[in-house]
Amino acid sequence: MDLITALAVSIGVLGGIATFVLLSPFAMGIQIWVAFIAWATFYHCGGKEAGLGKAITHLVFGAVMAYIALLLVTQIPLGASWGVPLWAGICVLITVFIVVYAAKWPILSDIPASVFGFAPTAGLALAGNKLGALTSGSLENPFINAVLSLIVGAVFGYISQKIALALVKK
């Protein structure tokens, strides 16, 4: 079997399994759409063990920066006097600047991979109306949920590549 066919089979089958598992009560709220972002990030980062480490490092860094932005917006009351859009914009400006500037360090050199961690963390908080859960220690906290979902997705990417490589005709 050629590599593309093997990848189609492994990613398709594992994608179906991941969807079934993560949409079930067993998943405890882990988000399939966030996992798929991380899965793609694994491949974006080159795959294999190095790509898994790189993907997780960048995804978690991006999630941390989004979490900091969300905490700044919600915990520092400047939105009341400056207006939430302006204050939120300033918080995003600061944290996204850090995400991009951090690319000067080799360990955080892949800007898109970090953004792939930032975006779903903010998305879970805003679209899921979870700003009130930012300081919770539960899976309701969008940061905790995002990080766990991102790690699960990156691991699914790693497993899918291992299976695909095993299916490829030598």
Backbone as a ProteinNet text record, in pm:
[ID]
protein_1_A
[PRIMARY]
MDLITALAVSIGVLGGIATFVLLSPFAMGIQIWVAFIAWATFYHCGGKEAGLGKAITHLVFGAVMAYIALLLVTQIPLGASWGVPLWAGICVLITVFIVVYAAKWPILSDIPASVFGFAPTAGLALAGNKLGALTSGSLENPFINAVLSLIVGAVFGYISQKIALALVKK
[TERTIARY]
86.1	0	89.8	54.2	133.5	102.5	186.6	176.6	45	1.3	-122.6	-242.4	-249	-358.3	-351.2	-230.9	-213.3	-254.6	-217.5	-258.6	-410.6	-469.4	-615.2	-685.1	-635.5	-695.7	-675.5	-551.7	-525.8	-592.3	-583	-644.9	-797.3	-850.2	-995.5	-1050.4	-988.6	-1036.5	-1018.1	-898.5	-875.7	-960.5	-983.8	-1071.2	-1212.4	-1260.8	-1393.1	-1396	-1292	-1284	-1274.1	-1187.7	-1172.1	-1303.6	-1374.1	-1502.5	-1601.7	-1611.5	-1701.6	-1666.8	-1539.6	-1496.7	-1514.1	-1470.2	-1472.2	-1611.2	-1704.4	-1841.9	-1923.7	-1864.2	-1934.3	-1913.9	-1996	-1977.1	-1841.5	-1781.9	-1651	-1545.6	-1557.7	-1457.5	-1460.4	-1565.4	-1578.1	-1559.4	-1599.8	-1594.5	-1474.3	-1380.3	-1268.3	-1327	-1274.4	-1334.1	-1272.4	-1354.2	-1305.7	-1248.8	-1312.5	-1263.7	-1126.8	-1102.6	-971.2	-868.8	-908.7	-819.7	-779.2	-873	-839.7	-741.5	-751.4	-653.4	-514.7	-505.6	-377.1	-325.7	-415.8	-380	-311.7	-370.7	-311.9	-180.1	-172.7	-49.3	64.9	34.6	136.1	199.3	118	171	240.3	183.8	245.2	387.2	406.8	536.9	632.7	596.4	687.7	667.1	573.4	544.5	655.4	641.9	733.1	746	844.2	859.7	892.9	980.4	1018.1	898.2	814.9	695.8	594	584	492.9	538.3	666.1	718.4	704.4	736.5	725.7	580.5	490.9	349.2	297.1	322.4	270.6	330.8	460.2	525	459.1	442	383.7	236	160.6	17.5	-5.9	69.3	51.9	97.3	206.6	251	142.5	85.4	-22.1	-141.9	-176.2	-288.1	-259	-136.4	-98.4	-112.1	-67.3	-76.4	-222.2	-306.6	-449.1	-509.3	-471.2	-520.8	-480.5	-357.7	-312.3	-396.5	-421.3	-504.5	-644.2	-701.9	-836.9	-839.3	-736.9	-730	-713.2	-628.8	-612.1	-744.3	-816.2	-943.7	-1044.9	-1051.5	-1157.2	-1119.8	-992.3	-952.6	-901.8	-862	-820.4	-933.7	-995.1	-1120.8	-1109.1	-1009.8	-997.2	-1104.7	-1167	-1275	-1391.5	-1412.2	-1522.9	-1501.5	-1377.5	-1352.3	-1309.1	-1235.9	-1187.3	-1279.5	-1369	-1453.2	-1388.4	-1470.1	-1418.2	-1347.8	-1402.8	-1331.9	-1189.7	-1172.2	-1039	-947.6	-994.4	-911.5	-877.1	-974.1	-947.6	-847.5	-862.4	-768.6	-626.8	-612.2	-479	-421	-503.9	-457.4	-414.6	-489.6	-452.7	-326	-316.1	-195.3	-72	-77.3	37.6	71	-29.4	-2	35.4	-24.8	12.1	151.5	184.4	321.7	420.5	391.1	479.1	486.7	371.6	370.8	464.8	454.9	536.7	682.4	706.3	843.4	915.6	842.3	901.3	960.7	921.6	975.1	1124.5	1180.2	1325.6	1398.3	1329	1389	1354.2	1452.3	1426.8	1314	1300.1	1196.9	1055.2	1039.8	908.1	907	983.2	1006.8	892.4	793.7	685.5	562.4	552	443.8	305.3	276.8	143.2	107.5	203.3	174.2	135.2	195.7	156.8	17.9	-10.8	-143.4	-250.3	-215.7	-310.7	-346	-266	-299.7	-374.8	-343	-406.6	-554.2	-580.2	-715	-822.5	-802.9	-911.6	-929.6	-823.8	-837.5	-929	-904.2	-991.5	-1130.8	-1136.7	-1266	-1350.5	-1288.4	-1363.5	-1417.6	-1339	-1382.6	-1495.2	-1480.7	-1576.6	-1700.8	-1682	-1797.1	-1870.5	-1796.6	-1857.6	-1910.9	-1898.2	-1944.3	-1887.1	-1755.2	-1687.8	-1594.6	-1611	-1523.4	-1532.1	-1646.5	-1663.3	-1593.3	-1548	-1482.8	-1330.8	-1276.3	-1132.4	-1046.8	-1099.1	-1020.2	-1063.2	-1149.3	-1195.4	-1087.2	-1082.9	-988.7	-1048.4	-1156.7	-1228.1	-1213.7	-1271.1	-1271.1	-1361.2	-1437.9	-1515.7	-1423.3	-1305.5	-1206.3	-1157.5	-1175.4	-1138.6	-989.7	-905.6	-762	-731.6	-783.9	-761.5	-818.9	-939.5	-1004.3	-924.6	-880.2	-805.5	-674.3	-600	-470.5	-488.4	-583.9	-607.5	-652.7	-741.6	-788.8	-675.1	-587.4	-474.6	-376.1	-347.7	-254.5	-313.7	-441.5	-508.3	-500.3	-527.6	-523.5	-384.7	-282.8	-145.3	-107	-149.2	-119.9	-193	-317.3	-387.9	-311.8	-257.1	-176.6	-57.7	11.7	128.7	91.1	-17.9	-63	-102.3	-171.9	-214	-94.1	11.4	130.6	199.1	208	269.2	194	62.5	-18.1	2.5	-0.6	15.7	152.3	255.4	389.5	398	324.4	322.1	245.9	151.7	73.3	142.7	242.2	309.9	390.2	374.5	449.8	596.9	681.3	827	879.2
-118.2	0	123.4	224.1	347.2	432.9	531.3	611.1	689	750.7	829.8	740.5	624.4	531.5	484.5	453.6	410.2	519.9	642.3	754.7	772.8	760.1	772.7	668.1	545.5	437.9	464.1	489.8	505	629.2	740.6	864	852.7	794	777.1	689.3	572.3	480.5	542	593.1	653.8	779.2	854.5	971.9	932.7	823	771.8	725	653.5	606.4	724.5	820.8	939	1014.4	1029.4	1099.6	1025.4	894.2	814.1	829.3	813	817.9	958.1	1060.2	1196	1259.6	1202.8	1252.2	1174.2	1070.9	989.9	1048.8	1010.1	1057.8	1018.7	911.3	866.3	976.2	1062.3	1165.6	1279.2	1290.1	1392.4	1535.3	1559.1	1694.7	1727.6	1634.9	1659.9	1689	1789.1	1839	1776.6	1712.5	1648.5	1750.3	1865	1962.6	2016.9	2030.1	2074.8	1963.2	1840.2	1726.8	1720.2	1746.5	1743.5	1854.1	1970.2	2076.8	2028.3	1964.9	1914.6	1801.3	1717.4	1607.2	1663.2	1764.1	1828	1896.4	1953.8	2020.4	1920.1	1798.4	1693.8	1674.7	1664.2	1646.5	1773.6	1888.9	2017	2026.9	1972	1978.4	1867.5	1790.7	1693.8	1550	1526.2	1389.6	1325.3	1196.7	1112.4	1165.9	1115.8	1155.2	1303.2	1352.4	1493.8	1583.5	1545.8	1624.6	1622.5	1509.4	1501.5	1596.4	1592.8	1683	1828.3	1859	1996.3	2043.6	1957.3	1994.7	2022.2	1931.9	1950.2	2075.4	2096.9	2216.1	2343.2	2351.8	2472.3	2488	2378.8	2385.7	2431.9	2375.8	2413.5	2557.1	2597.6	2736.7	2832.2	2801.4	2885.7	2889	2773.5	2767.4	2851.2	2846.3	2926.5	3074.9	3115.2	3257.2	3301.3	3216.4	3249.8	3259.7	3167.7	3168.1	3297.1	3339.7	3466.4	3581.7	3583.9	3691.1	3689.7	3571.1	3559.8	3603.3	3565	3607.1	3758.1	3816.2	3962.1	4032.8	3985.1	4047.8	4035.8	3919.3	3894.9	3933.2	3935	3956.6	4098	4169.6	4309.2	4395.3	4475.4	4541.6	4662.7	4667	4781.6	4782.5	4668.5	4663.2	4751.6	4769.1	4852.5	4999.2	5046.4	5186.8	5209.8	5118.4	5135.2	5074.4	4988.4	4911.6	4776.2	4672.6	4536.2	4517	4566.3	4544.2	4602	4721.5	4782	4704	4674.5	4602.9	4462.3	4393	4260	4269.7	4370.7	4390	4412.9	4490.7	4514.9	4384.7	4307.8	4180.5	4082.4	4077.3	3990.9	4044.4	4174.7	4234.4	4188.7	4199.6	4164.2	4015.6	3931.2	3787.3	3732.5	3784.7	3739.6	3791.1	3910.7	3959.5	3861	3816.3	3720.5	3589	3540.3	3416.5	3428.8	3538.9	3556.3	3582.7	3667.3	3699	3576.5	3487.3	3365.4	3276.1	3298.7	3218.9	3242.3	3341.7	3361.5	3245.6	3175.4	3060.5	2935.6	2852.7	2733.1	2644.5	2634.4	2546.1	2596.1	2724.3	2782.5	2849.6	2794.5	2860	2848.3	2765.9	2743.4	2824	2944	3035.4	2974.6	2918.2	2861.9	2754.3	2670.5	2564.5	2623	2734.7	2800.3	2863.3	2921.1	2979.7	2871.2	2750.6	2639.3	2600	2635.9	2614.4	2732.6	2852.7	2975.3	2979.8	2957.7	2976.9	2889.9	2758.5	2681	2708.1	2750.5	2785.3	2906.4	3008.3	3125.6	3087.7	3002.5	2959.4	2886.1	2797.1	2725.7	2822.6	2922.8	3019.9	3108.2	3155.9	3253.3	3186.3	3091.1	3025.4	2936.7	2881.1	2794.7	2869.7	3003.6	3087.9	3038.3	3016.4	2961	3061.1	3189.5	3287.2	3280.5	3243.7	3232.2	3111.2	3019.2	2896.6	2903	3019.7	3031.5	2995.3	3012.2	2981.1	2849.3	2777.4	2648.2	2542.5	2444.4	2334.6	2215.5	2236.1	2125.9	2133.6	2035.3	2036.3	2145.6	2211.6	2327.4	2445.1	2446.7	2550.5	2532.3	2633.3	2617.2	2590.1	2639.8	2613.2	2465.6	2412.7	2271.6	2183	2214.4	2136.1	2142.4	2261.4	2277.6	2200.1	2213.9	2145.7	1994.3	1940.9	1796.5	1753.9	1830.2	1799.3	1806.9	1905.4	1921.7	1805.6	1765.2	1653.7	1524.7	1500.6	1380.9	1381.1	1493.3	1501.3	1477.7	1535.1	1514.2	1366.7	1302.7	1159.6	1076.3	1112.2	1043.1	1059.9	1178.3	1199.2	1105.9	1095	1007.3	861.7	818	679	655.1	752.4	735.4	723.5	797.4	787.6	652.3	606	474.4	364.5	368.9	267.5	278.2	400.9	419.3	366.8	395.7	349.2	196.6	136.8	-10.5	-70.3	3.9	-44.3	-26.9	60.5	88.8	-33.1	-64.9	-175.5	-138.1	-225	-199.1	-222.1
0	0	0	-79.8	-82.9	40.7	66.4	189.4	199.2	91.7	96.4	127.8	65.8	94.6	239.5	285.6	424.5	522.2	491.7	577.1	573.7	455.3	443	528.4	524.3	603.4	752.8	793.8	938.1	995.5	925.4	977	971.3	865.3	855.6	966.5	985.6	1089.9	1228.2	1256.2	1388.1	1407.8	1300.1	1309.9	1350.3	1292.6	1331	1475.1	1514.5	1653.6	1750	1717.1	1803.3	1815.7	1706.2	1710.1	1798.7	1779.9	1862.8	2011.3	2043.8	2184.4	2242.4	2168.3	2224.3	2225.7	2151.2	2160.2	2263	2319.1	2419.1	2559	2654	2791.3	2849.5	2798	2843.9	2831.9	2732.4	2704.9	2806.2	2884	2988.8	2936.7	2813.6	2760.5	2675.1	2657.7	2567.2	2428.7	2361.2	2237.8	2113	2031.2	1910	1811.7	1799.6	1702.2	1741.9	1871.1	1917.9	1894	1917.9	1894	1746.3	1655.9	1513.3	1475.8	1538.3	1514.7	1554.8	1671.4	1719.3	1631.4	1583.7	1495.5	1370.7	1312.6	1194.4	1229.5	1348.2	1391.6	1402.1	1447.9	1453.7	1315.4	1213.2	1077.8	1029.6	1061.4	1026.1	1082.9	1201.5	1270	1226.9	1126.2	1069.9	1112.5	1201.8	1242.3	1322.2	1341.7	1418.6	1562.1	1634.4	1774.6	1788.4	1700.5	1706.1	1679.7	1582.3	1551.2	1663.8	1731.9	1846.7	1956.5	1988.9	2092.2	2053.1	1927	1878.4	1879.4	1833.6	1829.7	1970.7	2062.5	2198.7	2262.4	2244.5	2301.4	2249.6	2119.5	2059.5	2094.8	2088.4	2118.3	2261.7	2354.8	2495.6	2517.4	2454.1	2465.5	2414.9	2299.7	2246.6	2339.8	2398.1	2492.7	2616.4	2665.6	2783	2751.7	2633.9	2597.8	2583.4	2527.4	2518.8	2658.1	2745.4	2883.4	2954.3	2934.1	2994.1	2940.8	2810.2	2752.6	2814.1	2825.4	2883.1	3029.1	3103.6	3244.1	3255.6	3172.9	3175.7	3149	3047.7	3011.3	3124.9	3186.4	3285.3	3428.5	3460.5	3599.4	3628.3	3525.6	3542.5	3488.5	3573.1	3536.2	3443.8	3357.5	3267.4	3159.7	3133.9	3035.9	3075.3	3205.5	3252.9	3216.5	3223.6	3193	3047.5	2991.5	2854.2	2750.2	2794.1	2703	2678.2	2680.7	2665	2530.3	2419	2292.3	2291.5	2345.9	2348.9	2442.6	2562.4	2659.3	2607.7	2551	2495.4	2380	2297.5	2186.3	2234.9	2340.1	2397.3	2454.2	2521.6	2579.4	2470.8	2362	2249.8	2183.7	2166	2108.4	2186.8	2317.3	2401.9	2390.7	2405	2407.3	2269.5	2164	2030.1	1993.7	2037.5	2018.1	2080.6	2201.5	2270.2	2193.3	2143.6	2064.8	1945.1	1873	1753.2	1790.7	1888.2	1929.4	1984.5	2049.1	2104.6	1995.9	1871.2	1761.1	1740.2	1805.8	1801.4	1868.1	1959.7	2026.5	1947	1918.5	1837.1	1890.6	2020.1	2076.3	2047	2015.3	1985.5	1848	1754.8	1626.4	1525.4	1552.4	1456	1498	1445.5	1484.6	1460.2	1341.2	1321.6	1424.7	1460.5	1557.5	1692.7	1730.7	1856.1	1844.6	1727.8	1705.4	1707.5	1659.8	1663.2	1806.4	1903	2043.8	2102.9	2057.4	2106.2	2066.4	1938	1883.8	1949.7	1962.6	2023.8	2172.6	2238.5	2380.5	2394.1	2313.9	2314.1	2264.5	2164.4	2110.2	2212.7	2288.6	2392.5	2497.3	2530.8	2631.7	2580.5	2458	2405.5	2348.4	2258	2195.8	2295.1	2388.7	2489.4	2609.4	2606.7	2717.3	2850.8	2852.5	2969.7	3038.3	3013.7	3077.6	3229.7	3281.7	3426.1	3486.2	3400.4	3449.1	3436.9	3403.5	3379.6	3500.8	3618.9	3738.8	3803.2	3736.4	3786.3	3764	3850.2	3835.2	3762.8	3691.2	3626.3	3474	3406.8	3260.5	3202.9	3287.5	3242.1	3209.8	3270.9	3244	3100.6	3015.2	2874.8	2853.8	2942.2	2929.4	2955.3	3063.9	3097.1	2987.3	2944.4	2839.7	2709.7	2673.9	2548.9	2553.7	2662.4	2670.4	2662.4	2735.1	2729	2589.5	2529.5	2393.9	2293	2308.3	2216.6	2229.3	2351.2	2371.5	2315.1	2342.4	2288.6	2136.1	2074.2	1928.4	1871.9	1934.7	1887.7	1898.9	2007.3	2024.8	1918.6	1888	1779.8	1648	1623.8	1503.6	1500.4	1611.9	1622.6	1595.9	1658.3	1639.3	1493.7	1434	1294.7	1201.7	1228.9	1145.6	1164.1	1288.2	1315.3	1239.8	1244.8	1175.5	1025.3	971.6	828.6	782.3	856.3	817.8	821.9	914.2	922.2	803.2	746.1	633.1	498.3	493.2	367	322	196	136.6	131.5	179.5	175.5	35.6
[MASK]
++++++++++++++++++++++++++++++++++++++++++++++++++++++++++++++++++++++++++++++++++++++++++++++++++++++++++++++++++++++++++++++++++++++++++++++++++++++++++++++++++++++++++

